[in-house]
Amino acid sequence: MTKQEMHAQYGPKIVCPLPGSKAKAAVAADERLISPSYTRSYPLVAKRGRGVRVEDVDGNQFLDFAAGIAVVSTGHCHPRVVDAIQKQAAELIHISSTDFYDEHITDLAEKLSAVAPMRGPHKYFYGNSGAEAVECALKLARYHTGRQHVIAFLGAFHGRTMGALSLTGSKPQQKRRFAPLVPGVTHVRYPYAYRGCTGGPQEEEAFALGCARYIEEKLFKTVLPPEEVAAIFVEPIQGEGGYVVAPTNFLRELRAICDRHGILLVADEVQSGCGRTGKWWAIEHAGVEPDIVCIAKGIASGMPLGVCMAKAEIMDWVPGSHASTFGGNPVSIAAALATMDIIETEAMENAARVGGLMLERLSGWTKTHAMVGDVRGRGLMIGVELVKDKTTREPATAVRNRVEALAFERGLMVLGCGETSLRLCPPLILKEEEATVALDILEEALTLAEKEAGSAV
């Protein structure tokens, strides 16, 4: 198949200048009626989705490499997920698991226990979102340990509700004018700057290890009594922070520190979990067992569901300590059960294979493109960092934003993350041909943006 034939068969289909007339009207209505706090990168007005494709209100078809922020793990409207939702909606739409029993929530718990990244037994709390899963983990850690302090990392994103927001260390705007936040949170450095090291892998490993050991060697000896720390919250791959993969020695050292001081290790797998990295959980790549795992996004492939997974002995609170009216909604649980089956039987292995092919091609861009400073990720969770200068690593945020816009114009949906990175997080069912077409489009957009910025290899 020629490149032209591949693009014709697997590529986007743009039928009018973007945005189209219906999209313009929808954007105008949105500006009039909807909260201005939402962040929109370009005027995509979705009407329907199938697989890796999204069709807008004007009939344009796009390749979706955002997947609803890594949510539609099995693709848009996967037939098996749709069927599960429809059957459950006709049977029972809602019963509050706070007050009554529902066998479906234990069915999902059993499935999650079978793939948990830590030894069981386990217990589960259901909410509606990643932020709610993090809120649950924060409250549970304090309740179980009787300690008040927690540690999180610069660059982290854990959510926007007040507890989760207090743990977040991503962008000042997310916290601006919302203080006072929940007290007792200390932020420390995440090992992302090690990519600027010039001493090779050994220096990078030493830097990452130093980020972890700073907690014990500095914080615990100066301002933070370790016996008052309930938990360390960490993303095995920072999402909003720039799709930065935590080095293995960093995660292992965090586990060791927690073990030495009776601290709980909480893995925020909201964006990195559910097969996205080619394993069920990103922390599995490091061989580290957490105490609590926060799950959401891809677990129900589009339906709202958040899960806090904990070792059973940790989830020891009594009735009334924490609850949720809608958490574990029967329709969302049905979607999650179908989603997990699809991930296990076909999507996770595909994510590892196709993601590996993408990373192989993208890694070459650090040599062929003047502004690509780094390519990183696992499976279908890939970040492309753009810089003005590869020596100083000065962020090229404006160019990143321009690449997003140019990709949209050509029918590819991507989103930024961190200060200067592009994130590629398509559905896990992505075909190799679709990946090839998408990277062709992205490279065309990048080349043009570099040219506009006056950069060339």
N, C-alpha and C positions, 0 to 999 in steps of 0.2 A: 504494500500500500504506500503510495506516495504521500509526502507531507500534505499536499493540497487535498488529497482524498481523505486523509485522516482528520484534517480540520473540518472538512465538509461533513463527515459522519459523526465525529465526536465533539466538535467544537460548539461554541455558542452561536446563536442566530440573532443578529441585530437587524430589525426591520424598519427602524426609524431613528432619527437623531435623538440622542439622550440628553435630558429626559424627554419622553414623549408628552403629548398634550394631557393625557389622563394622569400621568405621573406628576406633571406640574400642578395640576388641580389638587391632587392629593397632598402634595408638599405644602401648598398654600393653606389648605384646611388644617393641616397639622400645625403649621406655624401659628394659626389663629386659636387653636383649641388645646394643644397638647403641651405638657410641661417642657420648658426650654432647657431643662437639666439633662435631657437625653443627648447623647453624642452621635451625630450622623456624619459619616465620612463622605457620602455621595448619595444622590437622589434615587436610590433603588426602592421602588414601591412594589412589593411582592403581591402576586395573586395566587399562584399555585406552585407546588414543587413536586418533583418526582426524581428519586435517586439523587444524583449530584447536580441536578438542574433546577433552577428557579425561573419561573416566567413572571414578568412584570405585567402591570395593568394594560400596557400598550402592546403586548404580545412578543416582547423581546425575551429571548432565552439566554440565561447566564450559567456559566459553570460556577458552582458555589464552593469556594475554598475557605469560607468562614463557618459554614454549617451551624448558623445560629449561635455563634461563639462556642464551637465544639460540642453542640448539643445533639444535633440529629446524627447520632453515631451510625445508625443503619441506613442513612439517607432519608430524604424527604418522603413521607408517606409510604414506607415499606409495606407491602401488602400484608405481611404477617402481623405487623404492628397495628395497622389499620383494622384488620379483622379482629384482633384481640380487643381493641378499644370499642369497636362497634358491638361485639357480643357482650362485653361487660356493661356498656352503657344501657343496653336493653334489659339487663338483669338487675343491676344495682349501681347507681351513680355515686351515692354517698352514704356512709355510715361513719360516725366519728369513732375512731379507734381509741380515743381518749376515754370514752365511756362504755364502749361495747367491744365485743370480740369479732374478729374477721379472719378467717382461715387463710386468706390470700396473703396477709402480711407475714405470716409464718412461712408460707411457701417461698416467698422472696428471701426471707431471712435464711432459710435452709440453703438456697442457691448461693447466696452471698457467702455464707460460711464455708461452702465447698471451695471457694476461690479466694478466701481471705488471705492477706499477706502476713498474718500472724497466727500462731497456734491458738486453737479454741480451748474451751467453748467461748462463744461470742453472744453479745446481746445488741439489739438494734433500737434506734429511735428514728421515727420517720417525720420529716418536715416537708416543706414545699420547694426548697431552694438550697443552693450552696451556702448562702449566708446563714440560713437557719441551721444547717448541719454544723457550721462553725460555731454559732451561738450555743448550740447544744454541747459541743465539745468543750467550749470555754467554761460553761456552767458546771458540766460534769467533772472536769479536771479540778476545779476549785472545791466542789462538793466532796469528791472522793478523797482528795489529799488534805483538805482542811487548810490549804495554803492559798495565799492571795495573789502572788506575782506570777506573771507569764512572760516568756521571751518569744519574740517574733523577729523577722528579718527585714532589713531595708530592701525595697523593691517588691515586697510581698503584696499580694492582693487576696484578701480573705472575705470580702463582701462589704456591703454598705450599711447594714443595720449597725446599731451603735457599738455592740461588742465586737462584731467582725470588723467594723471600721477602725476600731481602736487597735486591732492587730495589723491592719493594713498599713503598708509603708511605701505605697507606689507613687502617688502624685499629690502635691499639696492641695490641689483643687478639690480632691475628694474629701478633705477634712476642713477646708476653709470655712469659717463661720459656724462650725458645728460644735465647738468646744463648750463646756468641758466634756471630754470623752471618758470612757471607762478607765479608771486609774489602775495602776499596777502593771502596765505593759512596758517592757524595755525592748527597744529595737537594736539589733546588732547587724554587722555587715554580712551579707550573703556573698559567696565567692564568685562574683561575676567579673570583677576587674582583673582576675588572673589571666584573662585572655589577652591582656595587654603586656604580659610578662615577656621578656626577651630571652630568658634563660632556658627555654624549652620545657618539656614535660615535668622534669624534676622541680623546677621553680614553681610551676603551676600547681603541682601537688602540695608543695610546701605552703604556698599561699592559701590554698583551700583548707588545709589542716589548721593553719594559723587562725582562720576565721572561726573555726569551731572552738579551738583551744582558748581563744580570747575570752570566751564565756567563763571558763573555769579559772584561767590564770589571771584575768584582770577583773571582770565583773564580780566574781564570787569573793575576791580578795579586797574589794574596795567598797562597792556601793550596794551589792545585792546578796543578801544571805541565802545560800543555796537551799537551806532547810525551809525557806519561805517561798520557793518557786514551785508552782503546781505543774507547769507544762512548758515544753518548747514546741511551738507551732512552726512547721516547715513545709514548703511546697517542694517535692522532689524535682519538679521542673517548674520554675516560676513562670506563671502565665502572663498576666499584665506586666510583669517586670521585664519581659523581653524574651520569653521562651528560652530561659537559661537553665541548662541541665546541671543539677547539683552533682559535684564529683563524688565518687563512691567513698573515698576516704573521709570526706566531710560528713556524709550521712552516718558512716560507721562511728566516727568520733562523737557525733551528737548522741548516738545510742549509748555509747560507753559513758558519757557524761551523765546522761539520765539515769543509767543503772547505778552509778556511784553515789548519786545524791537522792534517789527515790523520786525522780522527776518523770512525768509522763511525756512520751514522745508522740505528738499528734501530726499525722501526715495529711495535709490538705491535698486530696486527689480529685478535687471538684473538676478541674479541667484536664488533668493528666491521666485520670483513671478510666476504667471501663474499656480496656483494650486499645486505647488510643496509641500507646507507645509500642504495641506489639506484645505486651504482657497485660494481664488484668490491671496491674497497678504499677506505676512508674517506680515506686520504691523497691520493687522486686528486682530491678536491674542491679541494685546495690547489695542485695541479700540482707537487707535490714528489716527487722520486724518492729513495726510501730505498736503503740498501745491503743491508739484511737485512730480511725480513718474517717475523713469527711468526704462524702460522695454526693454527686448531683450531676448536672448537665447530661452527659451521655447515657446515664443509667436507664432512662425511659424514652430516649430518642425523640424528644420534643414535648413530652408531657411533664408538668411540674412535679418534681420529686427530689427531696434531699434526704440523705441517710447518714446518720452517725453510727458507725460500727465501732464497738469497743470490746475488749476482753471482758468476759462476763463478770469477773470479780471487781472490775472497775465500775461498771454500771450498777452501783449499789444504792442508788437513791430510793426514797420511799414515795408512795403515791402522793401526787400533788406537787412534787418537786419541779416537774417540767411536763409540758403537754402541748398538743397542737390540734386544733379543730379539724383542719383539712389534711394534715400530714398523713401519708399512707392512704390517700384517696383510692378507692377500688379501681377506678379507671386508670389512674397512673400506675398502680401496682400491676395491672394486667399488661400495660404497655411495657413495663420494666421486665416482666417475666418473658415476654416475647423477645424483647431486645437482648436480654442476656443469652437466650438460645441462639439468636442470630450471630451475636459477637463470638460465642464459643465455637460454633460450627463452621463459620466462614469468614467473618469480618476481621477478627483479631490477627489471624495468620496473614490475611490479605494486607492489613495495615503494616505489618512488619516487612512484607515483601515489597509492596509498592512504595512504601516510605523509604526503604533502603535504596531503591532505584532513584528516587527523587533526590535523596541526600547525596548520592554519588554524583549526579549531574550538577546539583547546586554547589557542591563543594568546589567544583572547578571555577565557579564564578569569582572566587576570591582572587584568582589569577587573571581572569579575562575581563573583569569589570573593576574600574578604578575605585568605585565607591562601595563595593561589597567588602566589609571588614571582617565578617564572620558568618558562618553558616553552622547551625547547631540544631540538635533535636534528636528525637527517637520516634520511630514509626511514622505516623502521620501527625506529628506535633513538631513542626519545623519552623525555626526562626531565621530570618535573613537580616543581618544588621548592616545598615548603611552608614558610612562615615565620610566626612569631608577629607580626612587624611588618615592613612592607615598607620602612621607612626604615632600621631597624637591621639587618634581615635575620637576626634571631635565629632559629635553627633551631627547627622545630616537629616534633621527632622523634616525640614521643608521638602527635601527631595523624596523622602519616604512618603510623605503625603501626596506628592505629585505622582509617584508611581501608583499609589492606590487609585487616584483619579483616572490615570491613563489606562490602567487595567480595566476599570469599570467601563470606560468608553469602548473597550474592545471585547466586553462580554465576560470578564472575569471578576468575581467577587473575592477580595482579600481585605483583611483588616490589619491595622498596626498594633503593636504592643511595645511596652517600654517607651523610651524616649525616641528611639530611632530605628526600630525593627519592624519588619513585616512578618505576620504569622500566617502559616499555611496549615490549616486544620480541617481538611475536607472530610466528608463522610468516610467511614472505614471501608465502605464497599467500592471505593474508587477504582476504576479500571486503569490499567497501565496506559492505554491509549489516551484516556482523559487526562491523566497526569502529564503525559507528553505534550498534549495540546496546551494545557494550562501553563506549563513552564515556558513554552514557546511564546505565549502571549505575555507572560510576566517579563521575560527577557526583552521582548520588544519594547515594553513600557519602560523598563529600566534603562535600556540603551538610549531611548529618547530623553528620559529625564536627566541622565548623565550628560548628554549632549547639550541640553538646555542649561545645565549648571556649569558647563564649560570644563567637564572632567572627561578624560579618556585614558585608556591604558597605553 
